[in-house]
Amino acid sequence: MVISSLERKRANRAIPRLQLSERIGQAASHLFKEHGFDSVSIDQIVAAAGVSKGTFFNFFPTKSDALIVYYHELDGRLAELRNHLDASEPLTALKRFFIQAEELFRAEGSLVETLMRAIWSHPSLIKTDLESAASDRRGFAAFFARARAAGTISEEVDPVVAADAMGDLWSGSVLRWLADGGRFGLAASVSPKLRLLFSGLAPKESR
């Protein structure tokens, strides 16, 4: 049975806005991964999502704005890695985190670079990125608090300050790595910086 555009519009009106936005974004994300961002048209996205162009533009001013669902997906996977950092061996855990992050970025390919470029020119993505950065720092602060409680970093360390330093290292290193096209090892380049950072975080008896 062929569903008319009018019937589709009526059916879509019954769907909560957030759910409909997610559906469009997921369809876009799937197509971007399969065919590459530049090769996918808005016509293809709306066909895959079962919505009209007008509905698409109600949620996403441009094709790049539809990357927001992919951003949340990628950000969630990174947060999951961060949430499982082992506070009993914080330096080793953070080195492993960067290794896993690099593996994830390389597996995702050019879509990560496309996303990073889009962030700087699309307000919705900029807002999401700022919220993500704040969440990153909260996650790192919780990790350093666990490490301090475990005695694996100095009790004098302020977890929030340590998290700010770690957040700067994380975002700055990732941006430089992406700008260079991933031609060097992200984890390898960060490792000496982590050792330097931890020389100031270690318990006094370990220094």
Backbone as a printed PyTorch tensor [residue, N CA C, xyz], in Angstrom:
tensor([[[ 0.8430, -1.1960,  0.0000],
         [ 0.0000,  0.0000,  0.0000],
         [ 0.8800,  1.2480,  0.0000]],

        [[ 0.5760,  2.1810, -0.8890],
         [ 1.3350,  3.4260, -0.9700],
         [ 0.7180,  4.4540, -0.0270]],

        [[ 1.5450,  5.0140,  0.8350],
         [ 1.0700,  6.0240,  1.7790],
         [ 1.2340,  7.4080,  1.1550]],

        [[ 0.1720,  8.1750,  1.0930],
         [ 0.2450,  9.5040,  0.4970],
         [ 1.0030, 10.4600,  1.4010]],

        [[ 1.4930, 11.5490,  0.8040],
         [ 2.2230, 12.5510,  1.5930],
         [ 1.3310, 13.1570,  2.6640]],

        [[ 0.0380, 13.3050,  2.3610],
         [-0.8960, 13.8640,  3.3440],
         [-1.0530, 12.9210,  4.5250]],

        [[-1.1790, 11.6270,  4.2330],
         [-1.3050, 10.6420,  5.3110],
         [-0.0320, 10.6010,  6.1570]],

        [[ 1.1120, 10.7400,  5.4890],
         [ 2.3810, 10.7340,  6.2220],
         [ 2.4730, 11.9470,  7.1450]],

        [[ 2.0430, 13.1030,  6.6330],
         [ 2.0650, 14.3190,  7.4570],
         [ 1.1840, 14.1600,  8.6880]],

        [[-0.0030, 13.5970,  8.5000],
         [-0.9150, 13.3950,  9.6270],
         [-0.3150, 12.4370, 10.6530]],

        [[ 0.3190, 11.3690, 10.1590],
         [ 0.9320, 10.3960, 11.0620],
         [ 2.0890, 11.0300, 11.8240]],

        [[ 2.8860, 11.8530, 11.1400],
         [ 4.0400, 12.4820, 11.7810],
         [ 3.6300, 13.5020, 12.8330]],

        [[ 2.4640, 14.1490, 12.6420],
         [ 2.0060, 15.1320, 13.6250],
         [ 1.7080, 14.4790, 14.9650]],

        [[ 1.4100, 13.2030, 14.9510],
         [ 1.0900, 12.4920, 16.2010],
         [ 2.3390, 12.0700, 16.9660]],

        [[ 3.5010, 12.2100, 16.3320],
         [ 4.7570, 11.8060, 16.9630],
         [ 5.3250, 12.9860, 17.7560]],

        [[ 5.7280, 12.7740, 19.0120],
         [ 6.3480, 13.8670, 19.7880],
         [ 7.5280, 14.4730, 19.0270]],

        [[ 7.6900, 15.7900, 19.1530],
         [ 8.7230, 16.4920, 18.3820],
         [10.1190, 15.9260, 18.6090]],

        [[10.4610, 15.6290, 19.8620],
         [11.7980, 15.1110, 20.1410],
         [12.0140, 13.7750, 19.4370]],

        [[11.0030, 12.9350, 19.4640],
         [11.0960, 11.6250, 18.8260],
         [11.2380, 11.7560, 17.3070]],

        [[10.4900, 12.7000, 16.7400],
         [10.5670, 12.9150, 15.2940],
         [11.9280, 13.4730, 14.8980]],

        [[12.4520, 14.3850, 15.7040],
         [13.7790, 14.9380, 15.4560],
         [14.8390, 13.8480, 15.5090]],

        [[14.7180, 12.9690, 16.4980],
         [15.6690, 11.8570, 16.6250],
         [15.5970, 10.9490, 15.4010]],

        [[14.4040, 10.6970, 14.9220],
         [14.2310,  9.8130, 13.7630],
         [14.9150, 10.3870, 12.5280]],

        [[14.7430, 11.6750, 12.3210],
         [15.3900, 12.3180, 11.1750],
         [16.9090, 12.2910, 11.3360]],

        [[17.3680, 12.6350, 12.5440],
         [18.8020, 12.6600, 12.7960],
         [19.4420, 11.2910, 12.6660]],

        [[18.7450, 10.2620, 13.1140],
         [19.2750,  8.8990, 12.9980],
         [19.3390,  8.4530, 11.5440]],

        [[18.3150,  8.8320, 10.7680],
         [18.3350,  8.5020,  9.3430],
         [19.5190,  9.1980,  8.6650]],

        [[19.7290, 10.4640,  9.0170],
         [20.8520, 11.2120,  8.4530],
         [22.1800, 10.5740,  8.8480]],

        [[22.3090, 10.2440, 10.1190],
         [23.5480,  9.6440, 10.6250],
         [23.8640,  8.3430,  9.8940]],

        [[22.8420,  7.5100,  9.7090],
         [23.0360,  6.2390,  9.0090],
         [23.5200,  6.4680,  7.5740]],

        [[22.9020,  7.4210,  6.8910],
         [23.2940,  7.7090,  5.5130],
         [24.6920,  8.3130,  5.4410]],

        [[25.0060,  9.2140,  6.3640],
         [26.3330,  9.8280,  6.3790],
         [27.4130,  8.7590,  6.5450]],

        [[27.1680,  7.8080,  7.4500],
         [28.1570,  6.7530,  7.6930],
         [28.3000,  5.8410,  6.4760]],

        [[27.1950,  5.5660,  5.8280],
         [27.2060,  4.6130,  4.7220],
         [27.7630,  5.2100,  3.4340]],

        [[27.4330,  6.4740,  3.1670],
         [27.7850,  7.0590,  1.8790],
         [28.7600,  8.2260,  1.9630]],

        [[29.0020,  8.7500,  3.1680],
         [29.8250,  9.9480,  3.3010],
         [28.9550, 11.1870,  3.3220]],

        [[29.3120, 12.1410,  4.1450],
         [28.4830, 13.3360,  4.3480],
         [28.2000, 14.0670,  3.0440]],

        [[29.2220, 14.3200,  2.2400],
         [29.0630, 15.1400,  1.0380],
         [28.1960, 14.4630, -0.0210]],

        [[28.1180, 13.1450,  0.0200],
         [27.3630, 12.4150, -1.0060],
         [25.8800, 12.2900, -0.6870]],

        [[25.4870, 12.6790,  0.5080],
         [24.0970, 12.5200,  0.9420],
         [23.3380, 13.8330,  0.7710]],

        [[22.1620, 13.7510,  0.1690],
         [21.3260, 14.9330, -0.0140],
         [20.2100, 14.9690,  1.0300]],

        [[19.6310, 16.1350,  1.2090],
         [18.4890, 16.2630,  2.1170],
         [17.3160, 15.4320,  1.5990]],

        [[17.1760, 15.3410,  0.2820],
         [16.1140, 14.5060, -0.2920],
         [16.2610, 13.0550,  0.1720]],

        [[17.4850, 12.5700,  0.1990],
         [17.7210, 11.1930,  0.6470],
         [17.3910, 11.0280,  2.1290]],

        [[17.7310, 12.0440,  2.9130],
         [17.4700, 11.9750,  4.3580],
         [15.9760, 11.9310,  4.6360]],

        [[15.2300, 12.8210,  3.9950],
         [13.7870, 12.8700,  4.2760],
         [13.0910, 11.6120,  3.7640]],

        [[13.5890, 11.0420,  2.6700],
         [13.0110,  9.7980,  2.1640],
         [13.2570,  8.6700,  3.1570]],

        [[14.4680,  8.6100,  3.6950],
         [14.8050,  7.5520,  4.6530],
         [14.0330,  7.7180,  5.9590]],

        [[13.8060,  8.9830,  6.3630],
         [13.1100,  9.2460,  7.6240],
         [11.5930,  9.2220,  7.4710]],

        [[11.1030,  9.2630,  6.2240],
         [ 9.6660,  9.2640,  5.9970],
         [ 9.0040, 10.5690,  6.3910]],

        [[ 9.6980, 11.6860,  6.1060],
         [ 9.1500, 13.0120,  6.4280],
         [ 9.2750, 13.9100,  5.2000]],

        [[ 8.6550, 15.0630,  5.2800],
         [ 8.7680, 16.0380,  4.1940],
         [ 9.9900, 16.9230,  4.4130]],

        [[10.3650, 17.6440,  3.3690],
         [11.4720, 18.5920,  3.5080],
         [11.1310, 19.6690,  4.5340]],

        [[ 9.8750, 20.0930,  4.5260],
         [ 9.4590, 21.1150,  5.4840],
         [ 9.6530, 20.6570,  6.9090]],

        [[ 9.3420, 19.3850,  7.1660],
         [ 9.5310, 18.8350,  8.5120],
         [11.0100, 18.8050,  8.8650]],

        [[11.8420, 18.4230,  7.8870],
         [13.2930, 18.4180,  8.1220],
         [13.7600, 19.7980,  8.5550]],

        [[13.3640, 20.8210,  7.7970],
         [13.8360, 22.1780,  8.0850],
         [13.2120, 22.7640,  9.3470]],

        [[12.1250, 22.1810,  9.8200],
         [11.5790, 22.5980, 11.1180],
         [12.5470, 22.2990, 12.2500]],

        [[13.3450, 21.2470, 12.0600],
         [14.2760, 20.8140, 13.1070],
         [15.7280, 21.1780, 12.8060]],

        [[16.1010, 21.1440, 11.5250],
         [17.5000, 21.3300, 11.1520],
         [17.6040, 22.3780, 10.0440]],

        [[18.1550, 23.5550, 10.3420],
         [18.2570, 24.6100,  9.3320],
         [19.0920, 24.2030,  8.1110]],

        [[20.0900, 23.3340,  8.3390],
         [20.9590, 22.8800,  7.2490],
         [21.2300, 21.3910,  7.4140]],

        [[21.8160, 20.8090,  6.3940],
         [22.2020, 19.3970,  6.4670],
         [23.2130, 19.1790,  7.5900]],

        [[24.1250, 20.1180,  7.7610],
         [25.1470, 19.9820,  8.8050],
         [24.5360, 19.9330, 10.1990]],

        [[23.4280, 20.6610, 10.3930],
         [22.7820, 20.6500, 11.7090],
         [22.2550, 19.2660, 12.0660]],

        [[21.9750, 18.4460, 11.0520],
         [21.4920, 17.0840, 11.3010],
         [22.5790, 16.1960, 11.8880]],

        [[23.8210, 16.6840, 11.8900],
         [24.9200, 15.9390, 12.5100],
         [24.7870, 15.8660, 14.0290]],

        [[23.8530, 16.6250, 14.6060],
         [23.7620, 16.6990, 16.0610],
         [23.4620, 15.3380, 16.6870]],

        [[22.6750, 14.5150, 15.9960],
         [22.3690, 13.1820, 16.5290],
         [23.6260, 12.3240, 16.5170]],

        [[24.4030, 12.4350, 15.4420],
         [25.6830, 11.7160, 15.3920],
         [26.6160, 12.2150, 16.4970]],

        [[26.6150, 13.5220, 16.7280],
         [27.4420, 14.0890, 17.8060],
         [27.0860, 13.4310, 19.1360]],

        [[25.7930, 13.3620, 19.4440],
         [25.3700, 12.7740, 20.7130],
         [25.7670, 11.2960, 20.8040]],

        [[25.6710, 10.5950, 19.6940],
         [26.0590,  9.1830, 19.6730],
         [27.5480,  9.0250, 19.9810]],

        [[28.3730,  9.7970, 19.2860],
         [29.8190,  9.7340, 19.4840],
         [30.1920, 10.1830, 20.8890]],

        [[29.5670, 11.2590, 21.3490],
         [29.8460, 11.7860, 22.6830],
         [29.4710, 10.7740, 23.7660]],

        [[28.3740, 10.0550, 23.5490],
         [27.9530,  9.0440, 24.5060],
         [28.9460,  7.8980, 24.6060]],

        [[29.5180,  7.5150, 23.4810],
         [30.5030,  6.4300, 23.4900],
         [31.7860,  6.8580, 24.2030]],

        [[32.1810,  8.1140, 24.0270],
         [33.3580,  8.6290, 24.7320],
         [33.0890,  8.7470, 26.2350]],

        [[31.8810,  9.1830, 26.5850],
         [31.5160,  9.2990, 27.9990],
         [31.5290,  7.9310, 28.6660]],

        [[31.1030,  6.9170, 27.9390],
         [31.1150,  5.5560, 28.4790],
         [32.5470,  5.1060, 28.7790]],

        [[33.4700,  5.4340, 27.8890],
         [34.8770,  5.1100, 28.1320],
         [35.3880,  5.8500, 29.3650]],

        [[35.0360,  7.1210, 29.4710],
         [35.5030,  7.9430, 30.5950],
         [34.9170,  7.4680, 31.9190]],

        [[33.6630,  7.0310, 31.8940],
         [33.0040,  6.5870, 33.1240],
         [33.6120,  5.3100, 33.6940]],

        [[34.3530,  4.5840, 32.8600],
         [34.9530,  3.3370, 33.3150],
         [36.4530,  3.4660, 33.5830]],

        [[36.9360,  4.6900, 33.7140],
         [38.3490,  4.8890, 34.0550],
         [38.6420,  4.2970, 35.4330]],

        [[39.7420,  3.5580, 35.5190],
         [40.1280,  2.8790, 36.7620],
         [40.9180,  3.8360, 37.6520]],

        [[40.3050,  4.2570, 38.7630],
         [40.9430,  5.2320, 39.6600],
         [42.1040,  4.6370, 40.4410]],

        [[42.2340,  3.3120, 40.4540],
         [43.3450,  2.7010, 41.1910],
         [44.6720,  2.8790, 40.4470]],

        [[44.6080,  3.1000, 39.1360],
         [45.7990,  3.3670, 38.3290],
         [45.4620,  4.4970, 37.3510]],

        [[45.3590,  5.7100, 37.8470],
         [44.8250,  6.8140, 37.0360],
         [45.6350,  7.1390, 35.7850]],

        [[46.9610,  7.1350, 35.8870],
         [47.7700,  7.4580, 34.7120],
         [47.5900,  6.4070, 33.6210]],

        [[47.6540,  5.1480, 34.0100],
         [47.4490,  4.0550, 33.0520],
         [46.0520,  4.1260, 32.4470]],

        [[45.0690,  4.4480, 33.2790],
         [43.6840,  4.5220, 32.8180],
         [43.5040,  5.6250, 31.7820]],

        [[44.1160,  6.7790, 32.0150],
         [43.9680,  7.8840, 31.0720],
         [44.7150,  7.6200, 29.7690]],

        [[45.8640,  6.9600, 29.8560],
         [46.5720,  6.5710, 28.6280],
         [45.6900,  5.6370, 27.8040]],

        [[45.0470,  4.6910, 28.4950],
         [44.1690,  3.7490, 27.8140],
         [42.9590,  4.4710, 27.2090]],

        [[42.4690,  5.4760, 27.9080],
         [41.3350,  6.2570, 27.4100],
         [41.6760,  6.9090, 26.0710]],

        [[42.8600,  7.4920, 25.9610],
         [43.2620,  8.1370, 24.7130],
         [43.4750,  7.1100, 23.5980]],

        [[43.9770,  5.9370, 23.9520],
         [44.1320,  4.8730, 22.9570],
         [42.7590,  4.4710, 22.4090]],

        [[41.8010,  4.2640, 23.3070],
         [40.4590,  3.8660, 22.8860],
         [39.7620,  4.9680, 22.0940]],

        [[39.9660,  6.2250, 22.5040],
         [39.3700,  7.3440, 21.7780],
         [39.9280,  7.4260, 20.3610]],

        [[41.2290,  7.2460, 20.2330],
         [41.8410,  7.2780, 18.9050],
         [41.3160,  6.1460, 18.0360]],

        [[41.1770,  4.9600, 18.6110],
         [40.6320,  3.8200, 17.8670],
         [39.2140,  4.1210, 17.3860]],

        [[38.4220,  4.7590, 18.2420],
         [37.0550,  5.1140, 17.8860],
         [37.0350,  6.1330, 16.7550]],

        [[37.8460,  7.1730, 16.8630],
         [37.8880,  8.2050, 15.8360],
         [38.3220,  7.6250, 14.4850]],

        [[39.3370,  6.7740, 14.5180],
         [39.8220,  6.1980, 13.2620],
         [38.7670,  5.2790, 12.6450]],

        [[38.0370,  4.5580, 13.4780],
         [36.9820,  3.6730, 12.9690],
         [35.8490,  4.4760, 12.3380]],

        [[35.5610,  5.6620, 12.8890],
         [34.4830,  6.5020, 12.3560],
         [34.8930,  7.2130, 11.0710]],

        [[36.1850,  7.3840, 10.8660],
         [36.6740,  7.9580,  9.6130],
         [36.4130,  9.4350,  9.4480]],

        [[36.1650,  9.8320,  8.2030],
         [36.0910, 11.2570,  7.8590],
         [34.8770, 11.9610,  8.4560]],

        [[33.8810, 11.2040,  8.9030],
         [32.6820, 11.8460,  9.4500],
         [33.0040, 12.6130, 10.7270]],

        [[33.9960, 12.1480, 11.5010],
         [34.4120, 12.8720, 12.7040],
         [34.9960, 14.2310, 12.3140]],

        [[35.8150, 14.2580, 11.2740],
         [36.3980, 15.5230, 10.8150],
         [35.3000, 16.4640, 10.3060]],

        [[34.3370, 15.9200,  9.5810],
         [33.2140, 16.7280,  9.0960],
         [32.4530, 17.3450, 10.2600]],

        [[32.2230, 16.5470, 11.2880],
         [31.5130, 17.0260, 12.4720],
         [32.2780, 18.1630, 13.1380]],

        [[33.5740, 17.9960, 13.3080],
         [34.3730, 19.0160, 13.9750],
         [34.3690, 20.3270, 13.1880]],

        [[34.4230, 20.2360, 11.8650],
         [34.3750, 21.4600, 11.0480],
         [33.0180, 22.1430, 11.1800]],

        [[31.9660, 21.3470, 11.2290],
         [30.6100, 21.9040, 11.3100],
         [30.3600, 22.6080, 12.6370]],

        [[31.0090, 22.1460, 13.6910],
         [30.7930, 22.7170, 15.0210],
         [31.0740, 24.2220, 15.0310]],

        [[32.0860, 24.6280, 14.2880],
         [32.5200, 26.0230, 14.3620],
         [31.6070, 26.9760, 13.6100]],

        [[30.6910, 26.4650, 12.8090],
         [29.8690, 27.3660, 11.9960],
         [28.3650, 27.1770, 12.1690]],

        [[27.9580, 26.2900, 13.0690],
         [26.5230, 26.0400, 13.2510],
         [26.1580, 26.2040, 14.7280]],

        [[25.3440, 27.2080, 15.0370],
         [25.0160, 27.5210, 16.4400],
         [24.5060, 26.3410, 17.2540]],

        [[23.6780, 25.4850, 16.6580],
         [23.1410, 24.3580, 17.4220],
         [24.2540, 23.4030, 17.8350]],

        [[25.2360, 23.2210, 16.9470],
         [26.3540, 22.3310, 17.2580],
         [27.3240, 22.9820, 18.2400]],

        [[27.5030, 24.2900, 18.1180],
         [28.3610, 25.0060, 19.0700],
         [27.7990, 24.8580, 20.4830]],

        [[26.4950, 25.0560, 20.6260],
         [25.8450, 24.9250, 21.9310],
         [26.0170, 23.5070, 22.4810]],

        [[25.8150, 22.5170, 21.6350],
         [25.9700, 21.1300, 22.0580],
         [27.4040, 20.8420, 22.4660]],

        [[28.3630, 21.4060, 21.7280],
         [29.7750, 21.1710, 22.0420],
         [30.1540, 21.8000, 23.3720]],

        [[29.6370, 22.9840, 23.6620],
         [29.9170, 23.6340, 24.9480],
         [29.3340, 22.8150, 26.1020]],

        [[28.1290, 22.2920, 25.8960],
         [27.5120, 21.4420, 26.9160],
         [28.3200, 20.1590, 27.1130]],

        [[28.8210, 19.6200, 26.0130],
         [29.6360, 18.4110, 26.0820],
         [30.9420, 18.6620, 26.8330]],

        [[31.5680, 19.8140, 26.5610],
         [32.8260, 20.1450, 27.2410],
         [32.6200, 20.2430, 28.7470]],

        [[31.5030, 20.8410, 29.1590],
         [31.1930, 20.9370, 30.5870],
         [30.9670, 19.5510, 31.1750]],

        [[30.2980, 18.6850, 30.4210],
         [30.0620, 17.3150, 30.8750],
         [31.3770, 16.5430, 30.9730]],

        [[32.2770, 16.7600, 30.0010],
         [33.5960, 16.1240, 30.0420],
         [34.3120, 16.4640, 31.3380]],

        [[34.2930, 17.7360, 31.6900],
         [35.0010, 18.1730, 32.8880],
         [34.3690, 17.5980, 34.1540]],

        [[33.0550, 17.4990, 34.1750],
         [32.4050, 16.8740, 35.3340],
         [32.8060, 15.4090, 35.4420]],

        [[32.8900, 14.7450, 34.3000],
         [33.2840, 13.3400, 34.3020],
         [34.7160, 13.1580, 34.7720]],

        [[35.6120, 14.0060, 34.2870],
         [37.0080, 13.9260, 34.7290],
         [37.1330, 14.2870, 36.2130]],

        [[36.3410, 15.2590, 36.6690],
         [36.3780, 15.6460, 38.0890],
         [35.9500, 14.4750, 38.9680]],

        [[34.9160, 13.7490, 38.5510],
         [34.4640, 12.5820, 39.3140],
         [35.5550, 11.5190, 39.3530]],

        [[36.2540, 11.3540, 38.2380],
         [37.3600, 10.3850, 38.1800],
         [38.4800, 10.7810, 39.1390]],

        [[38.8780, 12.0520, 39.1180],
         [39.9610, 12.5010, 40.0070],
         [39.5310, 12.4490, 41.4770]],

        [[38.2600, 12.6730, 41.7370],
         [37.7660, 12.5480, 43.1140],
         [37.8850, 11.0970, 43.5880]],

        [[37.5690, 10.1440, 42.7050],
         [37.7100,  8.7280, 43.0550],
         [39.1780,  8.3740, 43.2850]],

        [[40.0410,  8.9380, 42.4370],
         [41.4690,  8.6600, 42.5790],
         [42.0130,  9.2390, 43.8760]],

        [[41.5500, 10.4260, 44.2330],
         [41.9990, 11.0290, 45.5030],
         [41.5290, 10.1930, 46.6870]],

        [[40.2820,  9.7260, 46.6230],
         [39.7480,  8.8880, 47.7050],
         [40.5090,  7.5710, 47.8030]],

        [[41.0020,  7.0790, 46.6580],
         [41.7450,  5.8160, 46.6390],
         [43.2130,  6.0130, 47.0190]],

        [[43.6360,  7.2660, 47.1460],
         [45.0180,  7.5500, 47.5100],
         [45.9940,  7.4230, 46.3550]],

        [[45.4870,  7.4090, 45.1240],
         [46.3730,  7.2660, 43.9720],
         [46.7770,  8.6080, 43.3670]],

        [[46.1830,  9.6980, 43.8560],
         [46.7010, 11.0360, 43.6060],
         [46.7280, 11.7580, 44.9580]],

        [[47.4440, 12.8560, 45.0160],
         [47.6090, 13.5720, 46.2820],
         [46.2640, 14.0500, 46.8300]],

        [[46.1350, 13.9810, 48.1470],
         [44.9090, 14.4660, 48.7950],
         [44.7760, 15.9750, 48.6770]],

        [[45.8680, 16.6640, 48.3000],
         [45.8430, 18.1090, 48.1380],
         [45.2800, 18.5390, 46.7780]],

        [[45.1270, 17.5790, 45.8810],
         [44.6560, 17.8980, 44.5320],
         [43.1650, 18.2270, 44.5440]],

        [[42.8180, 19.3440, 43.9310],
         [41.4190, 19.7120, 43.7410],
         [40.9290, 19.0060, 42.4730]],

        [[39.9940, 18.0680, 42.5910],
         [39.5340, 17.3260, 41.4070],
         [39.0060, 18.2230, 40.2910]],

        [[38.4020, 19.3490, 40.6460],
         [37.8470, 20.2490, 39.6310],
         [38.9730, 20.9110, 38.8340]],

        [[40.0250, 21.3450, 39.5340],
         [41.1680, 21.9630, 38.8540],
         [41.8770, 20.9340, 37.9750]],

        [[42.0560, 19.7270, 38.5070],
         [42.6820, 18.6570, 37.7220],
         [41.8400, 18.3370, 36.4900]],

        [[40.5240, 18.3630, 36.6510],
         [39.6300, 18.0870, 35.5320],
         [39.7140, 19.1730, 34.4710]],

        [[39.8680, 20.4240, 34.8910],
         [40.0240, 21.5220, 33.9350],
         [41.2980, 21.3270, 33.1050]],

        [[42.3830, 20.9570, 33.7850],
         [43.6440, 20.7120, 33.0860],
         [43.4970, 19.5450, 32.1170]],

        [[42.8260, 18.4950, 32.5740],
         [42.6220, 17.3230, 31.7360],
         [41.7010, 17.6460, 30.5640]],

        [[40.6680, 18.4310, 30.8070],
         [39.7540, 18.8220, 29.7410],
         [40.4530, 19.6390, 28.6640]],

        [[41.3380, 20.5560, 29.0940],
         [42.1000, 21.3480, 28.1290],
         [43.0250, 20.4560, 27.3040]],

        [[43.6760, 19.5150, 27.9660],
         [44.5690, 18.5890, 27.2700],
         [43.7910, 17.7370, 26.2760]],

        [[42.6370, 17.2570, 26.7000],
         [41.7980, 16.4200, 25.8490],
         [41.3290, 17.1720, 24.6050]],

        [[40.6690, 18.3150, 24.8050],
         [40.1000, 19.0430, 23.6650],
         [41.1880, 19.5850, 22.7450]],

        [[42.2480, 20.1470, 23.3330],
         [43.3270, 20.7020, 22.5170],
         [44.0310, 19.6380, 21.6900]],

        [[44.2760, 18.4840, 22.2920],
         [44.9790, 17.4070, 21.5850],
         [44.1290, 16.8330, 20.4650]],

        [[42.8350, 16.6450, 20.7290],
         [41.9410, 16.0930, 19.7080],
         [41.8070, 17.0520, 18.5290]],

        [[41.6610, 18.3420, 18.8040],
         [41.5250, 19.3220, 17.7210],
         [42.7910, 19.3750, 16.8640]],

        [[43.9470, 19.3340, 17.5030],
         [45.2080, 19.3580, 16.7430],
         [45.3450, 18.0960, 15.9030]],

        [[44.9400, 16.9690, 16.4790],
         [45.0350, 15.6870, 15.7770],
         [44.1170, 15.6780, 14.5450]],

        [[42.9000, 16.1740, 14.7130],
         [41.9610, 16.2210, 13.5980],
         [42.4230, 17.2050, 12.5340]],

        [[42.9520, 18.3550, 12.9650],
         [43.4260, 19.3630, 12.0160],
         [44.5650, 18.8160, 11.1630]],

        [[45.3280, 17.8900, 11.7210],
         [46.4620, 17.2870, 11.0040],
         [46.0370, 16.0390, 10.2320]],

        [[44.7300, 15.7490, 10.2410],
         [44.2470, 14.5950,  9.4900],
         [44.5880, 13.2620, 10.1120]],

        [[44.8580, 13.2570, 11.4220],
         [45.1690, 11.9990, 12.1050],
         [46.4550, 11.3590, 11.6420]],

        [[47.4030, 12.1840, 11.1730],
         [48.6430, 11.6160, 10.6240],
         [49.6450, 11.2000, 11.6890]],

        [[49.3730, 11.5560, 12.9420],
         [50.2440, 11.1020, 14.0280],
         [49.3850, 10.3620, 15.0470]],

        [[50.0460,  9.6660, 15.9590],
         [49.3270,  8.9170, 16.9680],
         [48.8270,  9.8290, 18.0740]],

        [[47.5280,  9.9400, 18.2380],
         [46.9570, 10.7980, 19.2800],
         [47.4180, 10.3390, 20.6550]],

        [[47.2620,  9.0550, 20.9440],
         [47.6160,  8.5360, 22.2650],
         [49.1090,  8.6960, 22.5430]],

        [[49.9350,  8.4340, 21.5390],
         [51.3880,  8.5370, 21.7200],
         [51.8020,  9.9800, 21.9810]],

        [[51.1520, 10.9310, 21.3150],
         [51.5210, 12.3390, 21.4940],
         [51.0880, 12.8680, 22.8550]],

        [[50.0330, 12.3130, 23.4090],
         [49.5080, 12.7860, 24.6900],
         [50.2470, 12.1590, 25.8760]],

        [[50.8030, 10.9690, 25.6810],
         [51.4080, 10.2200, 26.7870],
         [52.4330, 11.0250, 27.5930]],

        [[53.4110, 11.7140, 26.9610],
         [54.3730, 12.4880, 27.7690],
         [53.7210, 13.6510, 28.5170]],

        [[52.6560, 14.2070, 27.9550],
         [51.9540, 15.2930, 28.6290],
         [51.2160, 14.7660, 29.8640]],

        [[50.6700, 13.5620, 29.7420],
         [50.0070, 12.9560, 30.9000],
         [51.0110, 12.6680, 32.0090]],

        [[52.1940, 12.1820, 31.6310],
         [53.2250, 11.9040, 32.6540],
         [53.6130, 13.1900, 33.3690]],

        [[53.7400, 14.2890, 32.6040],
         [54.0800, 15.5760, 33.2050],
         [52.9670, 16.0350, 34.1390]],

        [[51.7230, 15.8990, 33.6970],
         [50.5920, 16.2810, 34.5360],
         [50.5920, 15.4890, 35.8340]],

        [[50.8280, 14.1920, 35.7290],
         [50.7660, 13.3530, 36.9210],
         [51.9650, 13.5090, 37.8360]],

        [[53.0310, 14.1220, 37.3650],
         [54.1580, 14.4050, 38.2600],
         [53.7320, 15.3950, 39.3360]],

        [[52.7120, 16.1990, 39.0530],
         [52.1890, 17.1430, 40.0420],
         [50.9790, 16.6380, 40.7980]],

        [[50.4530, 15.4900, 40.3560],
         [49.2420, 14.9420, 41.0000],
         [49.5590, 13.7930, 41.9430]],

        [[50.7320, 13.1920, 41.7790],
         [51.0460, 11.9890, 42.5490],
         [51.0940, 12.2710, 44.0480]],

        [[50.7560, 11.2790, 44.8690],
         [50.9170, 11.4400, 46.3240],
         [52.3470, 11.8580, 46.6510]],

        [[52.5340, 12.6530, 47.7090],
         [53.8450, 13.2200, 48.0270],
         [54.9260, 12.1620, 48.1670]],

        [[54.5970, 11.0180, 48.7860],
         [55.6010,  9.9860, 49.0010],
         [56.0610,  9.3440, 47.7020]],

        [[55.2990,  9.5560, 46.6140],
         [55.6480,  8.9510, 45.3260],
         [56.4730,  9.8810, 44.4500]],

        [[56.5800, 11.1380, 44.8650],
         [57.2820, 12.1130, 44.0330],
         [58.7920, 11.9920, 44.1990]]])
